[in-house]
Amino acid sequence: MARLINYHELLQIPRIHCMGIRGQGVGIAVLDTGAYPHIDLPYLYTFKDYINHRSNFYDDSGHGTHVAGIIGSKKIGIAPEARLIILKVLDRIGEGKTPMVLEGINWVIDHKDKYNIRIMNISIGTISKKPTHNHTLVDAVERAWQNGIVVVSAAGNHGPDKTSVTTPGISETIITVGSCDDNISTSNNLFYSGRGPTPFCICKPDVVAPGSRIMSCSNRAAMYTDKSGTSMATPFVSGSIALLLSEYPFLTPKAVKILLYETSIDLGLSKNQQGWGLVNPLGLLNAAASFRRPYGL
C-alpha cells in the first residue's frame, strides 16, 4: 500500500480554507486528457474535446481527472470553488499532437473573458529534438501569458539529468513546476523531476510542489487513486495561484511570478532542481496584502 502524505496540512491549505479563501470564481483551463464528471468535481464549467470531438465531459485516461481533482476537488482540492475549464488535447494513452494543443491554447485566449480564465494548467510536455527559442508551443504559452493568463507547466519526468525540462516548460516567461519529493520511490522511479538549465541556460524549474503518491479523483464513479509525477505537482501551484487571485484579482501574471519568487520556501537543493523552492500558498496571500494598484504590475 502506497504511503500517502497529507500535503494539505504541509501547505496549510485547511487554514486558508477556514479563512474563506477557496478560489471562488477563478477560471482555470486544464489542458489534458479530459475530466470525468466525478461527484467530487462540482465546478466543471465547460468542455472542449480536440481528440474525439465529444460534447460531454469524459476522460478515457484518468490523468486529466486526477489533475483537475488536485486543483478543484470539493473534498481534497487546493481551490475547491475554482471554475474548471477542461480541454481534452491528449488521447487515452496521454499522447497528443502539437496542433491540437495549439488550438486549445488559442481557444483559451479567445474565451478568457467569458469564463474568467486567469490560469492555464499544462501538466504535459514534450522533449524537443531541436529546441529553439521560437518553438510553437513556447510561442503559444507566452502569447497566453501576454494576454493576462498565468501559465503553469510541468517540468516533466525525464530527470535527473541537466536540460531535462520538457517543452513548453523551457519558456523563460511562464511558471514551470518540478516535484519536491521525487526522492520517494514511485512508478516513475527515483529523481524523475525535470531539471535545468534549459538549452538556453535558463534556470528551471521556477518552483516545486508535492508530486509523489498524490491522492485525487479517479475517472471512475466516486473513486480515488494516487499518481506521481510533475503532472501532479503542477496543479498544486495552479490551485495555490487560484487562491491568491480569488483574493487579489488585480494581480498580473508578472506580479504572481514575483510573489512566488519572494515567498517560496528554500529546500536547500540546487536552483536547477528546486528553482525558488517549495510553493507557499499562505505566504503568497500574506505577501500579496502589500500589493496594491498600480503595483499589481
C-alpha positions as CSV (number, residue, x, y, z in Angstrom):
1,M,0.0,0.0,0.0
2,A,1.5,3.4,-1.0
3,R,2.3,5.7,1.8
4,L,0.2,8.8,1.3
5,I,1.3,12.1,2.8
6,N,-1.1,14.8,3.9
7,Y,0.2,17.6,1.7
8,H,-2.8,19.8,2.5
9,E,-1.5,20.1,6.1
10,L,2.0,20.6,4.9
11,L,0.9,23.6,2.7
12,Q,-1.5,24.9,5.3
13,I,-4.5,24.6,2.9
14,P,-7.1,23.9,5.7
15,R,-6.1,27.1,7.4
16,I,-6.6,29.1,4.2
17,H,-10.0,27.4,3.6
18,C,-11.0,28.4,7.1
19,M,-10.3,32.0,6.1
20,G,-13.0,31.6,3.5
21,I,-10.5,31.6,0.6
22,R,-11.3,28.7,-1.8
23,G,-10.6,30.1,-5.3
24,Q,-14.1,31.4,-5.8
25,G,-14.8,32.5,-9.3
26,V,-11.3,32.0,-10.7
27,G,-11.3,30.1,-14.1
28,I,-8.6,27.5,-14.6
29,A,-8.1,26.0,-18.0
30,V,-6.8,22.4,-17.7
31,L,-5.2,21.1,-20.9
32,D,-5.0,17.3,-20.5
33,T,-6.9,14.1,-21.2
34,G,-10.3,15.5,-20.2
35,A,-12.2,15.1,-17.0
36,Y,-14.7,12.6,-15.7
37,P,-17.8,14.2,-14.1
38,H,-16.8,13.0,-10.7
39,I,-19.1,13.6,-7.8
40,D,-16.2,15.5,-6.1
41,L,-15.8,17.9,-9.0
42,P,-18.8,20.2,-8.8
43,Y,-17.3,23.1,-10.7
44,L,-16.7,21.6,-14.2
45,Y,-17.8,24.6,-16.3
46,T,-17.2,23.7,-19.9
47,F,-15.5,21.1,-22.0
48,K,-13.8,21.1,-25.4
49,D,-12.7,17.8,-27.0
50,Y,-10.0,18.1,-29.6
51,I,-9.4,14.3,-29.8
52,N,-12.8,12.7,-30.3
53,H,-15.0,15.8,-30.6
54,R,-17.5,14.7,-28.0
55,S,-19.6,17.3,-26.2
56,N,-20.0,15.7,-22.7
57,F,-17.3,15.5,-20.0
58,Y,-15.3,12.3,-20.1
59,D,-11.7,11.1,-19.5
60,D,-10.6,7.8,-21.1
61,S,-7.2,8.1,-19.4
62,G,-7.7,9.3,-15.8
63,H,-4.8,11.7,-15.9
64,G,-6.8,14.8,-16.5
65,T,-9.4,13.9,-13.9
66,H,-6.6,13.4,-11.3
67,V,-5.0,16.8,-12.2
68,A,-8.4,18.5,-12.1
69,G,-9.1,16.9,-8.7
70,I,-5.9,18.3,-7.2
71,I,-7.0,21.8,-8.2
72,G,-10.7,21.7,-7.6
73,S,-12.0,18.6,-5.8
74,K,-14.7,19.5,-3.3
75,K,-13.0,17.4,-0.6
76,I,-9.3,17.4,-1.3
77,G,-8.8,20.2,-3.8
78,I,-6.5,23.2,-3.3
79,A,-9.0,25.6,-4.7
80,P,-12.4,23.7,-4.4
81,E,-14.5,26.6,-5.7
82,A,-12.4,27.5,-8.8
83,R,-14.1,27.0,-12.1
84,L,-12.5,24.3,-14.2
85,I,-12.5,24.7,-18.0
86,I,-11.5,21.3,-19.4
87,L,-9.8,20.9,-22.8
88,K,-9.1,17.4,-23.9
89,V,-5.9,17.7,-26.1
90,L,-4.5,14.2,-25.2
91,D,-5.8,10.7,-26.0
92,R,-6.4,7.8,-23.8
93,I,-2.7,6.9,-23.5
94,G,-1.7,10.5,-22.9
95,E,-0.4,11.4,-26.3
96,G,-1.4,14.3,-28.5
97,K,-0.3,16.4,-31.4
98,T,1.1,19.9,-31.2
99,P,-1.6,21.4,-33.5
100,M,-4.4,20.2,-31.1
101,V,-2.6,21.7,-28.1
102,L,-2.1,25.0,-30.0
103,E,-5.8,25.0,-30.9
104,G,-6.6,24.5,-27.2
105,I,-4.3,27.4,-26.1
106,N,-5.8,29.7,-28.7
107,W,-9.4,28.8,-27.6
108,V,-8.4,29.7,-24.0
109,I,-7.1,33.1,-25.1
110,D,-10.2,33.8,-27.1
111,H,-12.6,32.8,-24.3
112,K,-10.6,34.0,-21.2
113,D,-13.1,36.9,-20.5
114,K,-16.2,34.7,-20.9
115,Y,-15.0,32.2,-18.3
116,N,-12.7,34.5,-16.3
117,I,-9.8,32.2,-17.2
118,R,-6.9,33.5,-15.1
119,I,-4.8,30.4,-15.1
120,M,-3.8,27.7,-17.6
121,N,-2.6,24.4,-16.2
122,I,-0.4,22.3,-18.6
123,S,0.6,19.1,-17.0
124,I,2.0,17.8,-20.2
125,G,5.3,18.3,-22.1
126,T,7.5,17.1,-24.8
127,I,11.2,16.8,-25.3
128,S,12.2,18.8,-28.3
129,K,14.7,17.2,-30.6
130,K,15.8,20.6,-31.8
131,P,14.8,23.1,-29.2
132,T,14.6,26.7,-30.4
133,H,13.6,29.9,-28.8
134,N,10.6,30.2,-31.1
135,H,9.2,26.7,-30.6
136,T,5.5,26.9,-31.5
137,L,4.3,25.7,-28.0
138,V,6.6,28.2,-26.3
139,D,5.3,30.9,-28.5
140,A,1.7,29.9,-27.8
141,V,2.0,29.8,-23.9
142,E,3.9,33.1,-24.0
143,R,1.1,34.7,-26.0
144,A,-1.4,33.4,-23.4
145,W,0.8,35.0,-20.7
146,Q,0.9,38.3,-22.5
147,N,-2.9,38.1,-22.6
148,G,-3.1,38.0,-18.8
149,I,-3.3,34.3,-18.2
150,V,-0.9,32.8,-15.7
151,V,0.5,29.7,-17.4
152,V,1.7,26.9,-15.1
153,S,3.5,24.0,-16.8
154,A,5.1,20.7,-15.7
155,A,8.9,20.3,-15.7
156,G,8.4,16.7,-17.0
157,N,9.5,13.4,-15.7
158,H,12.8,13.0,-17.6
159,G,15.1,13.9,-14.7
160,P,17.5,14.0,-13.1
161,D,19.9,14.9,-15.9
162,K,20.5,18.6,-16.8
163,T,18.4,20.1,-19.6
164,S,15.7,17.5,-19.0
165,V,12.8,20.1,-18.6
166,T,10.1,19.5,-21.2
167,T,8.5,22.0,-23.6
168,P,6.7,24.3,-23.0
169,G,8.3,24.4,-19.5
170,I,11.5,25.6,-21.1
171,S,9.9,29.0,-21.6
172,E,11.6,31.8,-19.6
173,T,8.3,33.6,-19.2
174,I,5.9,31.0,-17.7
175,I,5.9,29.2,-14.4
176,T,7.5,25.8,-14.6
177,V,6.9,23.3,-11.7
178,G,9.0,20.4,-10.6
179,S,8.4,17.8,-7.9
180,C,9.8,18.5,-4.4
181,D,9.6,14.8,-3.4
182,D,10.9,12.8,-6.4
183,N,13.2,11.0,-4.0
184,I,10.2,8.9,-3.0
185,S,10.1,5.6,-4.9
186,T,7.3,5.6,-7.4
187,S,6.4,4.1,-10.8
188,N,8.4,6.9,-12.3
189,N,11.4,5.7,-10.3
190,L,13.6,8.0,-8.2
191,F,14.6,11.5,-9.2
192,Y,12.3,11.8,-12.1
193,S,11.6,15.6,-11.9
194,G,12.9,17.5,-14.9
195,R,16.0,19.7,-14.1
196,G,17.5,22.7,-15.7
197,P,19.1,24.6,-17.0
198,T,17.2,24.8,-20.3
199,P,19.2,24.5,-23.6
200,F,19.3,28.3,-23.4
201,C,20.9,28.4,-19.9
202,I,17.7,29.5,-18.2
203,C,17.3,28.2,-14.6
204,K,14.3,25.9,-14.4
205,P,12.0,24.9,-12.7
206,D,10.7,28.0,-11.1
207,V,9.1,26.3,-8.1
208,V,8.5,22.8,-6.8
209,A,5.4,21.2,-5.2
210,P,4.4,17.7,-4.0
211,G,4.3,15.3,-6.8
212,S,4.7,11.7,-5.5
213,R,1.8,9.4,-4.5
214,I,-0.8,12.2,-4.6
215,M,-4.4,11.1,-3.9
216,S,-7.0,12.6,-6.2
217,C,-10.1,11.8,-8.2
218,S,-10.3,8.8,-10.5
219,N,-12.1,8.5,-13.8
220,R,-14.5,6.0,-12.2
221,A,-17.6,7.0,-10.2
222,A,-16.8,8.2,-6.7
223,M,-13.4,6.5,-6.8
224,Y,-10.0,7.9,-5.9
225,T,-6.4,6.9,-6.8
226,D,-2.9,8.1,-6.3
227,K,-0.5,9.1,-9.1
228,S,3.0,10.5,-9.2
229,G,4.9,13.0,-11.4
230,T,5.4,16.7,-12.1
231,S,1.9,16.5,-13.7
232,M,0.6,16.2,-10.1
233,A,2.9,19.0,-8.7
234,T,1.7,21.5,-11.3
235,P,-1.9,21.7,-10.2
236,F,-0.8,22.3,-6.6
237,V,0.8,25.5,-7.9
238,S,-2.2,26.3,-10.2
239,G,-4.6,25.8,-7.2
240,S,-2.4,28.0,-5.0
241,I,-2.5,30.8,-7.5
242,A,-6.2,30.5,-7.8
243,L,-6.5,31.1,-4.0
244,L,-4.3,34.1,-4.5
245,L,-6.3,35.6,-7.4
246,S,-9.6,35.0,-5.8
247,E,-8.5,37.5,-3.1
248,Y,-6.4,39.8,-5.3
249,P,-7.9,39.6,-8.8
250,F,-5.9,42.7,-10.0
251,L,-2.6,40.8,-9.9
252,T,-1.0,40.3,-13.3
253,P,1.0,37.2,-14.3
254,K,4.2,39.1,-13.7
255,A,3.1,40.1,-10.2
256,V,2.1,36.5,-9.4
257,K,5.5,35.3,-10.5
258,I,7.2,37.9,-8.3
259,L,5.2,36.8,-5.3
260,L,6.1,33.2,-5.9
261,Y,9.8,34.2,-6.1
262,E,9.5,36.1,-2.8
263,T,7.6,33.5,-0.8
264,S,8.7,30.1,-1.9
265,I,10.5,28.1,0.8
266,D,14.1,27.2,0.1
267,L,14.6,23.5,0.5
268,G,18.4,23.7,0.2
269,L,18.5,22.0,-3.2
270,S,20.2,23.3,-6.3
271,K,18.4,26.0,-8.2
272,N,18.0,23.8,-11.3
273,Q,16.3,21.2,-9.1
274,Q,14.1,23.4,-6.9
275,G,14.0,26.8,-8.5
276,W,13.0,29.3,-5.8
277,G,11.8,26.5,-3.6
278,L,8.5,24.9,-2.4
279,V,5.3,26.8,-3.2
280,N,3.9,28.6,-0.1
281,P,0.2,29.4,-0.5
282,L,-0.2,31.1,2.8
283,G,2.9,33.1,2.2
284,L,1.6,34.2,-1.2
285,L,-1.6,35.5,0.4
286,N,0.3,37.3,3.1
287,A,2.8,38.9,0.7
288,A,0.0,40.0,-1.7
289,A,-1.5,42.1,1.0
290,S,1.2,44.7,0.3
291,F,0.4,44.7,-3.4
292,R,-2.0,47.5,-4.3
293,R,-2.9,49.1,-7.6
294,P,-0.9,50.2,-9.5
295,Y,1.6,47.9,-8.0
296,G,-0.2,44.9,-9.4
297,L,2.3,45.2,-12.3
